[in-house]
Amino acid sequence: MSYIELKNIEKSFENKEVLKDVSLSIEKGEFVTFLGSSGCGKTTLLRCLVGLENVDSGSIYLDGQDITHVSAQMRGVSMIFQQYCLFPTMNLFDNVSFGLRMKKIPRKEIEERVNDVMTIVDMQDHLDKYPYQLSGGEQQRAALARGLIMNPKVLLLDEPFSAIDAKLRKELQLYLKKIHRKLNMTSVFVTHDQEEAMRMSDTIHLFHDGVLEQTGKPNDIYLHPNSVYAAGFIGSYNLIPEELLSKTNKKTCRRYAIRPEVIEMSKKVYVQSDEYEYLEGIITNQIAQGSVARTVITINSNIEISADSISQENFSYQIGEYVYLRVPKKDIVKLSR
Ligand SMILES: Nc1ncnc2c1ncn2[C@@H]1O[C@H](COP(=O)(O)OP(=O)(O)OP(=O)(O)O)[C@@H](O)[C@H]1O
């Protein structure tokens, strides 16, 4: 049995099914992410895991124990929220030690544990400060310390960095990974940001409309999405109808997915080889994305394909220009649904 097992979880709010027969398992020490678009049920599943929501049916096991009906306080799971949820009238020492004080832990032990945990999040010099005296990133680190101090069996993080600017967010992501490696604490992270999920996770569970759509290692999901939804959500795949690729003129519902970065573009017709599929069309847009540039090519006047190249290569092309494309067949993903 895995460290955490969620079995056939169902949950509705006001007759709306939010979680539909969700089953997944998490290993001890793993960093997993629940990824999916807004409203797909990620936070609800996290709240069921921590015990803030009851499931309608299904079971939750932690470390071999059935905790489905165990109260949130008794589960040994800590949750860090998007809003830092620090008490504004308490300094950091009181904020971080709050849970231990509620448990009537002796003062000396509290001081030691606060010191340890504030050293881990690199905030040992801020104990006397109040939340309003801290930056957003510092507040989130203090919230993390408040979760860690309880020595939870599992740390749950609900979009903890979504209110933080892009640069600091990347720093905190690296920081959290470092802490995770150091403490080897089983962690479940919720985000709708695929890049964040790719960067942080050992395993990604991708959700769509209350259903677990795909589970895998970040690179596996990136290279082998199994559905139109997964391909659209991860890696900005181009979705191509079969008749366009195979040149058989077969009209099927089957779709293929191609990542923008595997498409090569040329002003001249390619010499044909069995290893490639070939397309051609007109450049209808160019989008600068820093070091990478995205070119949009319209094929058969109605299908748009994005191709990524390093920005400098892209300078030689113009909107309106006719171009030839080739795609290695090994990089074309056949979608099963
Ligand atoms: N307490 C509640 N009462 C009624 N509906 C709810 C409640 N909590 C969540 N929902 C609904 O359940 C659905 C899933 O919500 P949830 O917060 O789990 O989604 P999410 O994937 O975490 O989205 P986001 O990324 O926007 O937070 C949404 O339609 C939401 O409106």
The ligand as an ORCA input file, in Angstrom:
! r2SCAN-3c Opt
* xyz 0 1
  N     -18.173     25.058     -0.524
  C     -18.594     25.025     -1.809
  N     -19.907     25.171     -2.106
  C     -20.342     25.103     -3.385
  N     -19.542     24.912     -4.453
  C     -18.226     24.771     -4.211
  C     -17.676     24.831     -2.883
  N     -16.336     24.648     -2.967
  C     -16.052     24.492     -4.276
  N     -17.181     24.574     -5.024
  C     -17.272     24.426     -6.483
  O     -16.610     23.234     -6.833
  C     -15.897     23.381     -8.047
  C     -14.430     23.003     -7.843
  O     -13.837     23.963     -6.993
  P     -12.308     23.867     -6.549
  O     -12.033     25.041     -5.665
  O     -12.033     22.526     -6.006
  O     -11.594     24.023     -7.958
  P     -10.065     24.285     -8.284
  O      -9.699     23.319     -9.346
  O      -9.251     24.261     -7.034
  O     -10.132     25.743     -8.886
  P      -9.172     27.030     -8.644
  O      -7.868     26.722     -9.341
  O      -9.940     28.137     -9.291
  O      -9.025     27.186     -7.157
  C     -16.102     24.818     -8.495
  O     -17.140     24.836     -9.433
  C     -16.512     25.518     -7.217
  O     -17.357     26.612     -7.484
*
